[in-house]
């Protein structure tokens, strides 16, 4: 069989992106015009986080404001169906 070792490259970052259907315009505000809303978080090895809304960099507070009044929040399980 030989010595076959697959090396994993250490990238030093992890990320998650959630894409929400907004075809009904339910998000309101400046995001009402988008059919989908993308929310992304990247975390680096040193613990720094970067946040993105529809591909543009934003603050964590911007994401919290987007979900304000929806029932979704930092301690909510409503996002899991």
N, C-alpha and C positions, 0 to 999 in steps of 0.2 A: 504494500500500500504506500510506502514511502512516508516521509515526514511532511505532511500537508497541513500547515497552520495558516489559517486565514487571519490576517492582521486587521484589527479594527482601528480606524483613525480616530484619534481623540479630537473632537471638534470644539469642545468647551462651551457649547450652548445647547439649549433645548427650547422647544417652542410648541405652541398649540394655537390653532386657528379654528374659530367657530364661524360658520356662515349661516345667517338667519334669513329666512324668506320674509321679505317686506313688500310683496306685491300689492298688499292692501294699503300700504302707506301708514301702517299703524305706529311706526316709530316716531312719527311727528318731527317737528322742527326741521333742521337742515337735512336730516336723513330720510324724510318722508318721500323724497323724489327718487330714491334708490330702490330697485327691485330686490336687491340683496344687501345685507349689511355684514361685513366681515370684521370680526374682532380677533386680534392676534396679540399674544404675549410671548416674548422671548426672554429667557433668563440665561445669564452668563455664569460661568463657573465661580466668579467672585460674588455672585448674588445680585448683581445689577439687573433690573428689569427694563425692557423696552415694550411699549404698548403702541398698537396700530389700529386705526379705524379705516376701513376700506383702503388699506395700503398706505395711508398717510400716518406718520408718526404723531402720537398724541400723549396726553397725560393719563394716568390712571383715573384721575378725577373725571376726565371727559367720558370714559367708559362707564363709570358709576352714574354720571348724569344721564347718559343715554338710557340706562335701565331703570332710572328713578321712576317709581310709580307703577312698574310692571309686575312687581312681586318677586322679581329676581334681585338677589343681593349677595353679599359675601358669605352669608350664613344660610342661604336658601338652597333647597334641593329641587326647586321648581324647574330647573333647567333640564333635569333628567326625566324623560318620559317613559 
